[in-house]
Amino acid sequence: MNEAFLQFIWRFGLFKKNSLTTTENENISILNLGMINNDSGPDFINAKIKIGKIIWVGNVEIHINASDWKRHKHNADKSYDNVVLHVVKNADCDVFRSNGTKIAVLEIQYDSNLENRYKKLLDAQTWVACQNYVGNIETFKVKHLLNRLLIERLEQRSVHINKILEETKNDFKEVFYRLLFRSFGFGVNALPFELLAQSTPLAAISKHRDSAFQMEALLFGQAGFLDESPADDYQQQLQKEYKFLQNKFALTPIEKHLWKFMRLRPTNFPTIRIAQLAKLLTQTDGLLAKIISFEKPDELNVFFDFNASEYWDTHYNFGKKTSKRVKSFGKKSAEKIIINLIVPYLFAYGKAKGIEKYSEKSLDLLEIILPEKNNVVEGWENVGVKVENAFYSQALIQLKTMYCNQKRCLQCAIGKNIIDNENN
């Protein structure tokens, strides 16, 4: 049993409420449990509690042992002076505020089965602790949780977007451009793509948007692929063009060694992704404006219906010719970009601008896109959770990574249902 469990018991009122008294035998009536405090300070704020004949409005602090109060030095911290009730499992001493006044102590009682079910979840060695129970929980409760988790996931991503906004002095176009580059890394090469965006001025891209060749020269040069002896005529031509662009814009490329090729399918090589990004940047003028203003989700598919330039039909890397295969971007790649770039960007854009329709658009997009195919989604399907679309797959990824993997069952509605259900 830990402090988090006692907080859980208090938060949801799962303790025995009959004849509550302080350690000094004063009657207690809980008028309001208070709200959990996610910042520093007491565990619950704005509680309303009647002790004896006096109604107290203030905060509640929870510990395993009453002596933890002094051990945590709350007795010398004025931010704890407004605690009106100290809730503990073991009342092993009296506790006092920094001004010397005594605080009422409640030794909490609860059904031991609650703790047993919680311990069972903590000790579970299965893929997720709840996998033997989750199939029995009402679909409505599961969907309600997933709705909340998706919003939580998008809000967390908004923090990263807002950070870039601060760095760029609220330049939404620059933020989109950086996120677009990063998304072409598809995880493995996300960092070098982000560095590529930061090292390549948007002005340079905008000025040479009309030339696919110049765009490739600019991106491959900045990516460090044109610093070596050319492997063929095409790389030599790009190298010559990049020298001109480098001098024109005073550019400094990133290090080539940052790019990862190992254990990637050739179609995912960074060379192919850079070539595809170059094509996207040249063939779609005003991409951000069009993405923000789209009305029908199908309109987005048009933006990502393109192939890399002709050279890459027979190459995966410079100087290494292969059998002809057109390097189209592909529907699955487009959906990943929509899920990992457009959706969080629209959500953050709507919140920042105070325009709700953009945030709503982001959620609508996820509802019409098929769920991703990855180990997390497959794992949930294996334990009986139906993953209907990307809306739910994103929420389930959040659940697995931020709650299940960290054994945060007490903060999860599914975990609460299991702990609080005597049939489990």
URSULRA-V736498 format. One record per residue. RES is the residue in one small letter. PSI is psi in radians with two decimals (none if undefined). Layout:
res	psi
RES	PSI
RES	PSI
This chain:
res	psi
m	2.40
n	3.07
e	-0.65
a	-0.63
f	-0.75
l	-0.66
q	-0.71
f	-0.81
i	-0.77
w	-0.80
r	-0.70
f	0.19
g	0.69
l	0.15
f	2.88
k	2.15
k	-0.10
n	2.30
s	0.91
l	2.35
t	2.72
t	3.03
t	-0.20
e	0.33
n	0.52
e	2.39
n	2.50
i	2.33
s	2.17
i	1.86
l	-0.54
n	2.16
l	-0.35
g	3.07
m	2.47
i	2.43
n	1.99
n	-0.01
d	-3.01
s	2.75
g	-2.92
p	2.72
d	-0.67
f	2.41
i	2.77
n	0.67
a	2.76
k	2.00
i	2.32
k	2.11
i	2.00
g	-2.13
k	0.07
i	2.32
i	2.14
w	2.38
v	2.08
g	-2.56
n	2.85
v	2.30
e	2.46
i	2.31
h	2.82
i	-0.92
n	2.50
a	-0.55
s	-0.25
d	-0.42
w	-0.86
k	-0.63
r	-0.61
h	0.05
k	0.49
h	-0.44
n	-0.29
a	0.15
d	1.98
k	-0.36
s	-0.18
y	0.10
d	-0.32
n	0.24
v	2.20
v	-0.25
l	2.29
h	1.98
v	2.19
v	2.85
k	-0.72
n	2.02
a	1.40
d	0.01
c	2.96
d	2.76
v	2.63
f	2.61
r	3.04
s	-0.40
n	0.08
g	-0.12
t	2.52
k	2.54
i	2.39
a	2.44
v	2.29
l	2.14
e	1.84
i	2.51
q	2.51
y	2.88
d	2.19
s	-0.38
n	-0.50
l	-0.81
e	-0.64
n	-0.74
r	-0.64
y	-0.78
k	-0.61
k	-0.69
l	-0.75
l	-0.63
d	-0.15
a	2.38
q	0.22
t	3.03
w	-0.81
v	2.57
a	-0.53
c	0.16
q	-0.39
n	-0.11
y	-0.48
v	-0.55
g	-0.32
n	-0.09
i	2.47
e	2.37
t	-0.66
f	-0.75
k	-0.70
v	-0.78
k	-0.63
h	-0.74
l	-0.78
l	-0.62
n	-0.79
r	-0.70
l	-0.62
l	-0.79
i	-0.72
e	-0.75
r	-0.76
l	-0.62
e	-0.65
q	-0.69
r	-0.52
s	-0.52
v	-0.77
h	-0.74
i	-0.74
n	-0.55
k	-0.75
i	-0.62
l	-0.74
e	-0.75
e	-0.58
t	0.21
k	0.87
n	0.64
d	1.63
f	-0.55
k	-0.77
e	-0.68
v	-0.81
f	-0.74
y	-0.76
r	-0.75
l	-0.61
l	-0.84
f	-0.85
r	-0.68
s	-0.46
f	-0.18
g	-0.25
f	0.88
g	-1.20
v	-0.75
n	0.45
a	-0.76
l	-0.91
p	-0.56
f	-0.67
e	-0.71
l	-0.62
l	-0.74
a	-0.76
q	-0.51
s	-0.13
t	1.89
p	2.41
l	-0.54
a	-0.66
a	-0.70
i	-0.80
s	-0.64
k	-0.46
h	0.47
r	-0.45
d	-0.16
s	1.96
a	-0.64
f	-0.82
q	-0.61
m	-0.72
e	-0.74
a	-0.75
l	-0.86
l	-0.78
f	-0.61
g	-0.81
q	-0.43
a	-0.10
g	0.12
f	-0.04
l	0.28
d	-0.15
e	3.04
s	2.28
p	2.43
a	-0.31
d	3.11
d	-0.66
y	-0.75
q	-0.61
q	-0.71
q	-0.76
l	-0.72
q	-0.76
k	-0.74
e	-0.66
y	-0.66
k	-0.73
f	-0.83
l	-0.63
q	-0.76
n	-0.64
k	-0.72
f	0.12
a	1.00
l	2.59
t	2.07
p	2.83
i	2.99
e	2.33
k	-0.55
h	-0.23
l	-0.39
w	2.42
k	2.28
f	-0.45
m	2.41
r	0.40
l	2.49
r	2.52
p	-0.58
t	-0.26
n	0.11
f	2.51
p	-0.53
t	-0.74
i	-0.74
r	-0.64
i	-0.76
a	-0.70
q	-0.72
l	-0.71
a	-0.73
k	-0.74
l	-0.76
l	-0.47
t	-0.51
q	-0.16
t	1.77
d	2.34
g	0.76
l	-0.78
l	-0.82
a	-0.66
k	-0.65
i	-0.69
i	-0.60
s	0.04
f	2.59
e	-0.69
k	2.35
p	-0.55
d	-0.41
e	-0.51
l	-0.56
n	-0.52
v	-0.65
f	-0.52
f	0.30
d	1.47
f	2.87
n	2.74
a	2.92
s	2.89
e	-0.61
y	-0.66
w	-0.05
d	-0.49
t	0.32
h	2.58
y	-0.30
n	2.89
f	2.34
g	0.06
k	1.66
k	2.46
t	3.06
s	2.64
k	2.28
r	1.98
v	2.26
k	1.34
s	2.68
f	-0.72
g	2.56
k	-0.73
k	-0.70
s	-0.71
a	-0.73
e	-0.64
k	-0.68
i	-0.72
i	-0.78
i	-0.77
n	-0.18
l	-1.08
i	-0.78
v	-0.97
p	-0.56
y	-0.82
l	-0.71
f	-0.87
a	-0.66
y	-0.79
g	-0.72
k	-0.76
a	-0.64
k	-0.17
g	0.52
i	1.77
e	-0.51
k	-0.52
y	-0.69
s	-0.67
e	-0.64
k	-0.72
s	-0.70
l	-0.67
d	-0.67
l	-0.78
l	-0.49
e	-0.34
i	-0.07
i	2.41
l	2.66
p	2.63
e	2.77
k	1.79
n	3.10
n	-0.61
v	-0.84
v	-0.77
e	-0.67
g	-0.76
w	-0.68
e	-0.63
n	-0.44
v	0.20
g	0.21
v	2.17
k	2.13
v	1.74
e	-0.63
n	-3.06
a	-0.42
f	-0.85
y	-0.59
s	-0.69
q	-0.72
a	-0.68
l	-0.56
i	-0.74
q	-0.76
l	-0.82
k	-0.82
t	-0.65
m	-0.26
y	-1.04
c	-0.85
n	-0.46
q	0.13
k	0.72
r	0.88
c	-0.52
l	-0.42
q	0.09
c	2.37
a	-0.57
i	-0.78
g	-0.74
k	-0.75
n	-0.69
i	-0.81
i	-0.66
d	0.01
n	2.01
e	-0.22
n	-0.16
n	none
